Amino acid sequence: MVARNGFERIRTAGDHVDTKGAGRSPLWLLAAWAVTRAALLLFVFRVHVFPGPDVTTDVSVIYRGWYEVLRQGTFPLDDVTWQYPPAAALAILSPAVLPFLSYAHAFFVLACLSDAVVLALLAYAGGRPGRSPRGAWVWVAGVPLLGPTVYARYDLMVTAVAVAALLAGARHPRVLGALAAVGALVKVWPALLLAGAVRRRAWVSATVTGAGVALLFAVSVPGAFAFLTFQRDRGTEVESLGALVFHVARHFGWRGEVLLNYGSIEFLGPWVNVVSTAALALTGAAFGWLLLWRLRARELTGAVLADAALTAVLLFTVTSRVISPQYLVWLVGLAAVCLTHRASRMGGPALMITGASFLTVLEFPLGFSHVVLSDGYGITLLVLRNGLLVAATLTAARRLWRATVPPRPATPPPPHPTRTTRAPLSS
């Protein structure tokens, strides 16, 4: 009884401290978000020029061109850089809701609004019993580390859908399934949010929603799934893990080229197809590991749902033929969701992802010329960034397995043979 009363006093005192901290934390969180996002807006609006290549041209030139084609009721079938599922058209067309702004400026504002929605979702989830505000802080700190690129791509909008899906998943599996399906039809990877889903309702909802939306696009807009052919023909992008082979090989006489191909800077030449095939094989192996984990896993709680999603996306990111800078925003968002759960084991991977985000902005746009030239500085940045992503992937996979897969029972040793004594023969 004394011990229990002592525990109650300690818990009450701890609750009192947490309550006072909770009163201050949202103000600091909001202030940090406002300052960092104001800086991002100043960069993408070109009030201040961020060093390196202009990252906003993807919006003002490429997205705007797609926008004009999509407005005519068709997909940009003659443009091989269109490599996205059909619902990506919704993100490209979204600036039309702000007709009083130019296309690019409307896009940047909507990206900032998506950013704010993610913060609100994480802050709300982090304030619930058994949760933590760490996730919201990971989002506030991790996103600006990627620089203005994060507001100049539509990946932040997709990440908002994924964050909403995971946060709703534990209590509302149908919402998880529906949002994961919609996200997958915008940029494929949110399908991996279902890696840890255990309730049949989530899978049924995802199947019905995905099939319905896909059918709607297929019958209403020509060329809805032409992106599959364009994706198949891609090579090895210079920032990917496999590209390190050619960055080093260029110093030993490799005679390939670095060219703009399918909308990204890729290696072309001898052995590129071998490395690209190896990357696909690694992706297949990652899928096999996920399937094995899913068959053997037990105790799939809400925290495990988020941990499994982060692990799955990490696996498919590091084995991909392309690791574009904006891919890191997916990982930051999923890591933030994981850390809203006190029971999450993804603290280490989240820290590595945050470090990789900082190295990413050093690599693109700040040091991209060094990456293209494969000089020592460029290779070092890629080794460090991709090395952190590999470490985060292996750590996440190991922790997920240990937390959810029960160890195999030890095989008992075979019994020692016992001697049998024969009864003496009767005379």
HUZINOR-V282454 format. One record per residue. N is the residue number from 1. RES is the residue in one letter. SS is DSSP state (A for helix, B for strand, O for the rest). PHI is phi in radians with two decimals (999 if undefined). Layout:
n: {N/N}
res: {RES/RES}
ss: {SS/SS}
phi: {PHI/PHI}
This chain:
n: {1/2/3/4/5/6/7/8/9/10/11/12/13/14/15/16/17/18/19/20/21/22/23/24/25/26/27/28/29/30/31/32/33/34/35/36/37/38/39/40/41/42/43/44/45/46/47/48/49/50/51/52/53/54/55/56/57/58/59/60/61/62/63/64/65/66/67/68/69/70/71/72/73/74/75/76/77/78/79/80/81/82/83/84/85/86/87/88/89/90/91/92/93/94/95/96/97/98/99/100/101/102/103/104/105/106/107/108/109/110/111/112/113/114/115/116/117/118/119/120/121/122/123/124/125/126/127/128/129/130/131/132/133/134/135/136/137/138/139/140/141/142/143/144/145/146/147/148/149/150/151/152/153/154/155/156/157/158/159/160/161/162/163/164/165/166/167/168/169/170/171/172/173/174/175/176/177/178/179/180/181/182/183/184/185/186/187/188/189/190/191/192/193/194/195/196/197/198/199/200/201/202/203/204/205/206/207/208/209/210/211/212/213/214/215/216/217/218/219/220/221/222/223/224/225/226/227/228/229/230/231/232/233/234/235/236/237/238/239/240/241/242/243/244/245/246/247/248/249/250/251/252/253/254/255/256/257/258/259/260/261/262/263/264/265/266/267/268/269/270/271/272/273/274/275/276/277/278/279/280/281/282/283/284/285/286/287/288/289/290/291/292/293/294/295/296/297/298/299/300/301/302/303/304/305/306/307/308/309/310/311/312/313/314/315/316/317/318/319/320/321/322/323/324/325/326/327/328/329/330/331/332/333/334/335/336/337/338/339/340/341/342/343/344/345/346/347/348/349/350/351/352/353/354/355/356/357/358/359/360/361/362/363/364/365/366/367/368/369/370/371/372/373/374/375/376/377/378/379/380/381/382/383/384/385/386/387/388/389/390/391/392/393/394/395/396/397/398/399/400/401/402/403/404/405/406/407/408/409/410/411/412/413/414/415/416/417/418/419/420/421/422/423/424/425/426/427}
res: {M/V/A/R/N/G/F/E/R/I/R/T/A/G/D/H/V/D/T/K/G/A/G/R/S/P/L/W/L/L/A/A/W/A/V/T/R/A/A/L/L/L/F/V/F/R/V/H/V/F/P/G/P/D/V/T/T/D/V/S/V/I/Y/R/G/W/Y/E/V/L/R/Q/G/T/F/P/L/D/D/V/T/W/Q/Y/P/P/A/A/A/L/A/I/L/S/P/A/V/L/P/F/L/S/Y/A/H/A/F/F/V/L/A/C/L/S/D/A/V/V/L/A/L/L/A/Y/A/G/G/R/P/G/R/S/P/R/G/A/W/V/W/V/A/G/V/P/L/L/G/P/T/V/Y/A/R/Y/D/L/M/V/T/A/V/A/V/A/A/L/L/A/G/A/R/H/P/R/V/L/G/A/L/A/A/V/G/A/L/V/K/V/W/P/A/L/L/L/A/G/A/V/R/R/R/A/W/V/S/A/T/V/T/G/A/G/V/A/L/L/F/A/V/S/V/P/G/A/F/A/F/L/T/F/Q/R/D/R/G/T/E/V/E/S/L/G/A/L/V/F/H/V/A/R/H/F/G/W/R/G/E/V/L/L/N/Y/G/S/I/E/F/L/G/P/W/V/N/V/V/S/T/A/A/L/A/L/T/G/A/A/F/G/W/L/L/L/W/R/L/R/A/R/E/L/T/G/A/V/L/A/D/A/A/L/T/A/V/L/L/F/T/V/T/S/R/V/I/S/P/Q/Y/L/V/W/L/V/G/L/A/A/V/C/L/T/H/R/A/S/R/M/G/G/P/A/L/M/I/T/G/A/S/F/L/T/V/L/E/F/P/L/G/F/S/H/V/V/L/S/D/G/Y/G/I/T/L/L/V/L/R/N/G/L/L/V/A/A/T/L/T/A/A/R/R/L/W/R/A/T/V/P/P/R/P/A/T/P/P/P/P/H/P/T/R/T/T/R/A/P/L/S/S}
ss: {O/A/A/A/A/A/A/A/A/A/A/A/A/A/A/A/A/A/A/A/A/A/A/A/A/A/A/A/A/A/A/A/A/A/A/A/A/A/A/A/A/A/A/A/O/O/O/O/O/O/O/O/O/O/O/O/A/A/A/A/A/A/A/A/A/A/A/A/A/A/O/O/O/B/O/O/O/O/O/O/O/O/O/O/O/O/O/A/A/A/A/A/A/A/A/A/A/O/O/O/O/O/A/A/A/A/A/A/A/A/A/A/A/A/A/A/A/A/A/A/A/A/A/A/A/A/O/O/O/O/B/O/O/A/A/A/A/A/A/A/A/A/A/A/O/O/A/A/A/A/A/O/O/O/A/A/A/A/A/A/A/A/A/A/A/A/A/A/A/O/O/O/A/A/A/A/A/A/A/A/A/A/A/A/A/A/A/O/A/A/A/A/A/A/A/A/O/O/O/A/A/A/A/A/A/A/A/A/A/A/A/A/A/A/A/A/A/A/A/A/O/B/O/O/O/O/A/A/A/A/A/A/O/O/O/B/B/O/O/O/O/O/A/A/A/A/A/A/A/A/A/A/O/O/O/O/B/B/B/B/B/O/O/B/B/B/B/B/O/O/O/A/A/A/A/A/A/A/A/A/A/A/A/A/A/A/A/A/A/A/A/A/A/A/A/A/B/O/O/O/O/A/A/A/A/A/A/A/A/A/A/A/A/A/A/A/A/A/O/O/O/O/O/O/O/O/A/A/A/A/A/A/A/A/A/A/A/A/O/O/B/O/O/O/O/O/A/A/A/A/A/A/A/A/A/A/A/A/A/A/A/A/A/A/A/A/O/A/A/A/A/A/A/O/O/A/A/A/A/A/A/A/A/A/A/A/A/A/A/A/A/A/A/A/A/A/A/A/A/A/A/A/A/A/B/O/O/O/O/O/O/O/O/O/O/O/O/O/O/O/O/O/O/O/O/O/O}
phi: {999/-1.10/-1.09/-1.15/-1.12/-1.10/-1.10/-1.08/-1.13/-1.12/-1.14/-1.13/-1.10/-1.14/-1.08/-1.12/-1.15/-1.09/-1.15/-1.11/-1.14/-1.12/-1.21/-1.57/-0.96/-1.06/-1.18/-1.14/-1.08/-1.14/-1.14/-1.11/-1.10/-1.08/-1.17/-1.19/-1.31/-1.08/-1.11/-1.09/-1.13/-1.08/-1.27/-1.28/-1.41/1.12/-1.20/-2.10/-1.62/-1.39/-1.06/1.67/-1.07/-1.30/-1.41/-1.47/-1.17/-1.04/-1.40/-1.24/-1.95/-1.23/-1.06/-1.11/-1.11/-1.07/-1.00/-1.14/-1.22/-1.09/-1.11/-1.48/1.54/-2.51/-1.50/-1.28/-1.21/-1.56/-2.01/-1.22/-1.32/-1.37/-2.23/-2.20/-1.07/-1.07/-1.23/-1.05/-1.02/-1.13/-1.18/-1.19/-1.47/-1.02/-1.04/-1.12/-1.32/-2.13/-1.17/-1.43/-2.01/-1.15/-0.97/-1.10/-1.13/-1.11/-1.10/-1.12/-1.11/-1.17/-1.11/-1.12/-1.12/-1.07/-1.00/-1.15/-1.08/-1.06/-1.04/-1.08/-1.11/-1.19/-1.13/-1.14/-1.12/-1.20/-1.57/-1.41/-1.00/1.37/-1.94/-2.44/-1.37/-1.02/-1.06/-1.10/-1.19/-1.06/-1.15/-1.06/-1.45/-1.31/-1.10/-1.14/-1.11/-1.43/1.33/-1.15/-0.97/-1.13/-1.62/-1.86/-2.44/-1.53/-1.09/-1.14/-1.16/-1.13/-1.09/-1.07/-1.13/-1.14/-1.08/-1.07/-1.10/-1.18/-1.16/-1.50/-1.03/-1.13/-1.70/-2.27/-1.08/-1.15/-1.14/-0.97/-1.09/-1.13/-1.20/-1.11/-1.16/-1.09/-1.07/-1.14/-1.43/-1.69/-2.70/1.12/-1.04/-1.07/-1.03/-1.25/-1.10/-1.49/-1.00/-1.83/-1.30/-1.94/-1.48/-1.06/-1.05/-1.13/-1.23/-1.11/-1.07/-1.12/-1.12/-1.14/-1.13/-1.08/-1.11/-1.14/-1.20/-1.09/-1.11/-1.05/-1.20/-1.09/-1.57/-1.87/-2.27/-1.10/1.31/-1.09/-2.07/-1.14/-1.06/-1.11/-1.20/-1.11/-1.14/-1.08/-1.58/-1.27/-1.82/-1.86/-1.29/-1.19/-1.71/-1.36/-1.13/-1.13/-1.12/-1.04/-1.02/-1.42/-1.03/-1.32/-1.11/-1.08/-1.43/-2.13/1.64/-1.09/-1.83/-1.45/-2.24/-2.04/-2.38/-1.28/-2.50/0.96/1.49/-2.48/-1.45/-2.24/-1.48/-2.29/2.50/-1.04/1.27/-1.12/-1.13/-1.19/-1.15/-1.11/-1.15/-1.11/-1.09/-1.12/-1.13/-1.13/-1.10/-1.08/-1.13/-1.09/-1.10/-1.09/-1.10/-1.07/-1.13/-1.09/-1.03/-1.14/-1.27/-1.79/-1.26/-2.32/0.94/-1.52/-1.48/-1.07/-1.15/-1.18/-0.98/-1.24/-1.06/-1.16/-1.11/-1.10/-1.08/-1.09/-1.21/-1.05/-1.03/-1.41/-1.33/-1.25/-1.64/-1.30/-1.31/-2.35/-2.24/-1.34/-0.98/-1.22/-1.09/-1.14/-1.17/-1.05/-1.18/-1.09/-1.09/-1.20/-1.09/-1.10/-1.09/-0.97/-1.39/-1.30/-1.69/-1.12/-1.44/-1.13/-1.88/-1.76/-1.07/-1.10/-1.00/-1.09/-1.15/-1.15/-1.12/-1.10/-1.10/-1.13/-1.14/-1.13/-1.18/-1.15/-1.21/-1.17/-1.42/-2.51/-1.65/-1.05/-1.99/-1.15/-1.08/-1.21/-1.15/-1.10/-1.41/1.03/-1.43/-1.05/-1.14/-1.10/-1.13/-1.07/-1.06/-1.18/-1.08/-1.20/-1.13/-1.17/-1.10/-1.11/-1.16/-1.11/-1.08/-1.10/-1.13/-1.14/-1.13/-1.11/-1.11/-1.13/-1.21/-1.11/-1.11/-1.14/-1.38/-2.13/-1.76/-1.17/-1.16/-1.18/-1.11/-1.13/-1.32/-1.14/-1.15/-1.11/-1.13/-1.22/-1.11/-1.81/-1.34/-1.84/-1.75/-1.45/-1.24/-1.10/-1.20/-1.32/-1.40}
